[in-house]
Amino acid sequence: MLISYLTSLFLSLIPNGTINFGEKLQLDRQAPLISAPNGTFVPNQYIVVLKNAVTPEGIEFKNHMQSLKGLISEKSSDLHSNKIIHVYKQGLVGYSGYFDDVVLNSIRNYKEVDYIEKDQIVSVADTQSGAPWGLARISHRDPLNAITGDKYIYNPSAGQGVTAYVVDTGIYIQHSDFEGRAFWGKTLVSGQPDNDGNGHGTHVAGTIASKSFGVAKKAKLVAVKVFNDSGSGYISDVIAGIQYTVSDYTSRKIEALKLGLAPPRSVGNLSLSSSFSQALNSAVSSAVNSGIVYTVAAGNSASDACGYSPASESSVITVGSTDVTDTQSYFSNYGSCVNIMAPGRAVVSTWIGSTTATNVLSGTSMASPHVAGIAAYIMSQNNAILSPATVKGMIVSSGTMNRLSNLGALTPNILAYNSPPSS
């Protein structure tokens, strides 16, 4: 009798006398919606990250995606208001898309969802004019002088057998200084052509591996376009670009094993910076775990790099910028998340517009590819297959110590060095 009375009382407090306990449990564990404190967000555009236990090959992933497509079809009066843009299957598993509030709330209730992040606008680093000097500096321990200022000492086979992924605005692959070693990988930006209409990516690629301006002059370059021709884009596109590098690297690795060859050697470069993004950091961490060395720009906000992505990701090599006088560049981010410093102000490299075009730019975007080139240099000069962590350790430990000034708090006093043969 008491149980019957309590049941009646409980039901009387519920509209229509019914309750769906399954829905209540889903609301209790609703996936968090996170966003960076200072991010510039894309309205109704999100990155959905699934839990680690969900694999692209598993039935849980398949069922989730089928349910999501059904949800979009059911809830959308305008089919363009809800749309999947990218599906992520390499390391970080999930997807990005445009979702209205109704669909977003439903996605948050899926038990497979770990978290959802608001998509952000991200741009290549700022630039300015100047004069060339960077290659000479990374091949000398002492400060440059009238004799050493224009001399780059290096092994002519540096970069041989290494693929460098330039995740950026693309590469002008026809430039003569690439000597036919630059190739188009993939464009991840909707409606954009397979070329570099901005120049930033071409400049970065030139510092990594061009004949005249490159650190590792024999490396292969692959363009992965994640920014439009204005130099801006979305974190969701950057993640898709990173996942492309993992997919391509993994395919080449499988093919090498079939042929009885050594696994491929690859480095990726991200000369970009955004407000902190857990999803972006997770994506690049997964790429490093797959075997790709990743170098990234510390950022150009003259503040602590730990507040930015992907600079704050511990598995990558985060690079700050120095001037020709061995001082920290005024724009460079700094701090404990920076691993090493490299030339970044007034760097000359390849450019768009003609097959011989050059330009001079500044930024941590220019510092990072110096270290990407050194990573390719190291991998090409070692018979052993080196893990990304080993390459990172070698770059940091071989750097020139205690020659830099005006460093921000907790910034390591280490300048990148290519360990050249004796001159």
N, C-alpha and C positions, 0 to 999 in steps of 0.2 A: 504493500500500500504506500509506504514511504517513498519507494523508488518510483512508483507511478506518479505520485504527487510531484516529486522533484523534476521528473521528466517533463511533465505538463508545464510546470513553472518555467523550466529552461526554454522550452519551445515557444512559450508565450512571449518571451523577450526577443525572439528572432522574427524578422519580417517574414510573413507567409508561413511561419512555423517550420522553416527548412534551413539546413546549413550544409554546405559542401566542405567536408573536412579536408579533402585533397587540395582544394583551392587555398584554404587557410594555411595549410602547411607550405604551399608554394610561396605565399606572401611572406611567411616567416623567414624563408631562406632566399628572398629576392636578391639577385646578383647586384653588387654595388655598381653605381654609375659614378665614375671618377673623371676628374678634369684637372688640368694644371692651373695653379693660381693665376698665372699671368698669360695664359694661352689665348690665341686668337682663334676662335672656334668656328667651324663650318656648321651653319644651321641644319639641324636634323640629320647630321651625318655622324656615324658612329663606327667604332671598331669593337667587335664582339670577340672576346677571347674565351675559348672553351677550356674546361678543366684538363689537367695533365693526363688523366686516365682516358680521355677521348682521343682516339687515333683516326686518321683519315680513312683507314681501311676497315674500321670497325662498324658494326651495325648501329651503334649508338650515334655515330656521326651521320650515317646515311639517313637514319630515322629523323634526326634533328633537322637536317637540311630539307627533307621532304615535308616535315611538319611546318617549317618556316615558310616554304614556298606556298603551302596551302593557306597559311595564316595571311600572307601578303595578298593572295588572291581574294580571300574572304573579306579582309578588312579594308581593302583599297577601293574607294569610289573612283579615284583617279589612279590608274596603274603606275603613273610616273611618280606618285608621292611616296611609294615604297619600292625599293629596288636594291638587290644585292649587287655590289660593285666588284669586289675581289673576294675570292675564297682562298684562305691560307692553309697550306698543308705541310709546310716544311718547318718542323720544330714547333713553332707557335701555330696552334690549330684554331681556326675561327674564320671570321669573314668581316667585311665592312660593307656599309650601304647607307642609303637614305631611308629613314624610318620615322613615321609620325609618332605622336605620343602613345597612341593606342597600341600600335605594333611594338614599339619600344618596351612598353610596360609588360606586354605578353612575353617578349624575349627575355626580360629580366626574371620571369617566373620559370623558365626552363631550368631543370635541375642540372643540365650539362654545362651551363654558362658559369664561368669563373668570375668574370667582371666585364663591364662595358666601359669603354673610354670615348669621350667626345673627341671627334676628329679635329685636328688643328691645321692651320695654315703654317707651312714651313718654307723658308727661303734659303737660297745660297747666301754665303756671307757677303758683307759689304766689301767694296773694292775702292782702290785709289791708285793714283799714278806713282811712279818711282823709277828706280834703276836696278839692273840685274846684279846678282852676287851670290845667290844661295848655294849653288853647287860647289863653288870653291870652299865655302865655309864648312860644309859637312865632310870635307876630305882633309881638313887641317885641324890639328889640336889647338894651335895657337891662334890668336886674333889675326885677321887678314892684314896684310901690308901691301906695299907697292909691288912686291915680287909675287906674293901668293894670291893677290886679290882676284886674278882672272884665271887661275889654274885649278882645274878639277882633276884629281887623281883617282883613277878607277880601273877596275878590271874590264877589258873590252867585252868579255862574255857575260857580264852582269845582267841578270834577268832571263837568260836563256832557259827555256822550258817552263817559265812561270806565266800564269795568266793573271792579269790585273783587271778586276771589275771596277769600272768608274760609274758609281751610282750617282747621277748628277743630271745635267741638262742635255746629255748626249755627247758625242764626239764628232768633229768634222774629220771623218775617217779618210778623206781624200788628201789631207794635208801631207805634203811631201816629206816632212820631218818624221812621220810615222812609218815610212818605208814599207808600207803595205802590211804592217803588223797590227793595225787597228781594225776592228770588226764591229758591226752592229749586233747587239744582243737582243734587246727588247724595249719597246716603248710601253710604259705603264700609264701614261697620261692620256685620257680620253680625248680624241680629236686632234692629237698632235702628230706631226710628221716624223718620220725616222731620220731626223737630222738635228744638229745643234744650231738653233737659231739665236742662242744667247751668247755662247762663247766660254762660259764658266767651265763647263765640263771638258772642253777642248784644252783649255789652259791647264786644268788639273792633270789631264792625261799626259800632256807634254812634260810636266814636271816629273811624272812617274817614269816615262819610258820613251820620250822622243829622242831623236838622234842628237840634236844640238842642246837641248835643255833638260834631258831626262837623267835621273839617277841610275836607273837600270835599263840601259839602252837597247837591250835585246828582248825585253818582255813583250808578250802579246797583250793588247788592250781590247777590252770588250765594253761597249757602250750600253748602259742601262739607264734609260731616260725616265726620270721620276719628277722632273720639273718642267713647266711650260717655258716658252721662249722668253718670258719675262723674269724667269728665275724663281718662281714661286710654285707651290704645289701643296699637296696634302700628306699628312703622316701616313694615311692609309695607302697611298701610292708608293711612298718610300718603303713601307713594309712589304708591299707586293714586289718591289724591285729587289729587296734583300732576299726574299724567298725565291725569286728567279735565279739569283746567283747560287743559292743552295741547290736548286733543282738542276741547273746546268753543271755545277761542280759534281754533284752526285752521279749524273748520267755519264760524265767523263770518267769518273772513278770506276763505275761498273764496267764500262767499255775497256778500260785499261786492265782490269782484273781478268776479263775474258781473254785478252790478248797476252796475258802474262807479263804486263808492263808494270812499272812502278806507278803508284797513285799520283794523280795530278797535284801540282803545287799552285796555290792560288792566294791572292790577296784582294781584299775589297777596300775601297776608299769611300768614306762619307764626309765630304766637305760641306757640311750643313749643320745647323743648330736650331733647336726648338726649345720651348719650355719643356719641363720634365714630362716624359711620356713612358709609363710603365710598359705599354704595348710595344713601342719602338725599341726600348731597351731589351725586352724579351726576345724580339725578333732578331736583333743583331747578336744577342747571346746565343741563340740557337744556331745561327750561321757560324759562329766561332766554334761551337761544339761539333759542327759537321766537319770542321777541318780547315776553314777559311780564316786566314789572318785578316782582321779588320782594323784599319786606322781611321780615326775620326777627328774632326776639328773640335778644339776646345770651345770655340765660340768667340764672338767679337763684342761682347758687352762689357768688357773690363770688370767682370765680377766673378764670383765663385762658380767654377765649371760644374760643381756638383748639383747645381740647380737646373741643369740643362740636359737635353738628350740629343744624341746618344753619348755625349761626353761623360755622363755619370755612370755609364755601364762599365763594370769592373773588368770584364773579359776582353775589352777592346784596348787599343793603344790610343790614348787621348793625347793630342799634340797641341801645345801652345806655340805662340809666335814670338820670334826675336828679330831685332834689327841688325844691320851691318855692324853696329858698335857693340854687339853682344849684350844688349839690354832687352828686357821684355818689351814687346811692342805695346804702345799705349792702349790699343784696343783689345788686347788679348785677354781672354778669361784665364783664370789661374786657380791655384788651390790643390788640395790633396787628390782630387780626381784627375789631375794632369799627370801623365807619366813621363813626358819628355818634351823638350822644346826644340824647335827647328826654324830655319829661315822662313819668314812669312810676310815681311814688308818689302815692297818694291821688287817683286819676283817677275822676271821675264819668262814667257813661255809661248807656246803655239796659240793661234787664234783662228777665228773664222773669217770668211770673206774672200780668201785666196789660198792657194796651196803653199804659200810662203809667209802668210800673215803671222805677226807676233803682237803681243800686248804685254803691258806691265801692270800687275795687280797686287793688292795687299790684302791680307786677312789670314786667319788661322786656316782658311780654305786652301791657302797656298803652302802653309807649313805641313799640314797633314800628308799631302802627296809626296813630300820629300821623304817622310818616314815609310810610306807605302812602297816607295822605290827602294829604300834600304831593306825592307822586308823581302821584296823580290830578289834583291841583290844577295842577301844571306841565303835564301832558299836555293838559289841557283848555284851557289858556291859550295853547298854541302851535299854529299852523296846520300846521307841519311834523310829520311822523311821526317821533318820536324813538325811538332805540334804547334798550334798557334801560341800556346803558353810558353813553349820553349823559344820561339822566335821573339816574342815580346820580351822575355828575360834577356836574350842575347842583345837586343837593341838597347835596352835600358842599361845593362851592365857594361856595354862597350862604349856608351856615350862619353863625351868629354865632360869631366866633372869640374864644378866650381869655377867656371869662367864667366858666368852670367851675372848681371847686376839688375837692380830695380825689379826684382821678382816679387810677385804678390805673396801673401802669407801662405805658407805650407806648400808652395810650388817647388818641385825638385830642381836643383841646380844642375841639370843634365842637358847638354846640347847633343843632338843627333850626330852620329859619326858613321861613315860608311866603311871603316876599317880597310882602306885601300892597300894595294901592294906597295912596297917601298918605291919611292919615286927615284 
